[in-house]
Amino acid sequence: MNHLFKTRLNAATFVLIPACIGINYLGKLFASVLKLPLWLDSIGTCIGGVLGGPIIGAVCGAANNLIFGFTTGDSITLIYALTSLGIGAAVGIMARLGHMEKLTGAILTAVAAD
């Protein structure tokens, strides 16, 4: 259980975080401009959770909503920072437990993150 939240802060992690935030930001911007009924702001959160672990996934998700809320003036997005934090942590935990190695585990991870 101790290995679930262990995070290495190296150069790859410091590159991963802004890349995931950028993916989230562009996805959210793309969906809002085109008025798509999709949540495209969790793609980078999931990538961060799988590659970096639950802490990195949670940071990517929460930071994206905070940055988007402050830059666009959308105050509702600020509240969803907690939801994205939970999605990143859930995906990171499921990935650390090895559930992303098979299709059934990936589907279970998607259900857990939702």
Secondary structure as the mmCIF struct_conf table of DSSP 4:
data_model
#
loop_
_struct_conf.conf_type_id
_struct_conf.id
_struct_conf.beg_label_comp_id
_struct_conf.beg_label_asym_id
_struct_conf.beg_label_seq_id
_struct_conf.end_label_comp_id
_struct_conf.end_label_asym_id
_struct_conf.end_label_seq_id
TURN_TY1_P TURN_TY1_P1 ASN A 2 PHE A 5
BEND BEND1 ASN A 10 ASN A 10
HELX_RH_AL_P HELX_RH_AL_P1 ALA A 11 VAL A 33
TURN_TY1_P TURN_TY1_P2 LEU A 34 LYS A 35
BEND BEND2 PRO A 37 PRO A 37
TURN_TY1_P TURN_TY1_P3 ASP A 41 SER A 42
HELX_RH_AL_P HELX_RH_AL_P2 ILE A 43 GLY A 52
HELX_RH_AL_P HELX_RH_AL_P3 PRO A 54 THR A 72
HELX_RH_AL_P HELX_RH_AL_P4 SER A 75 ILE A 79
TURN_TY1_P TURN_TY1_P4 TYR A 80 TYR A 80
HELX_RH_AL_P HELX_RH_AL_P5 ALA A 81 ARG A 96
TURN_TY1_P TURN_TY1_P5 LEU A 97 MET A 100
BEND BEND3 GLU A 101 LYS A 102
HELX_RH_AL_P HELX_RH_AL_P6 LEU A 103 ALA A 113
#
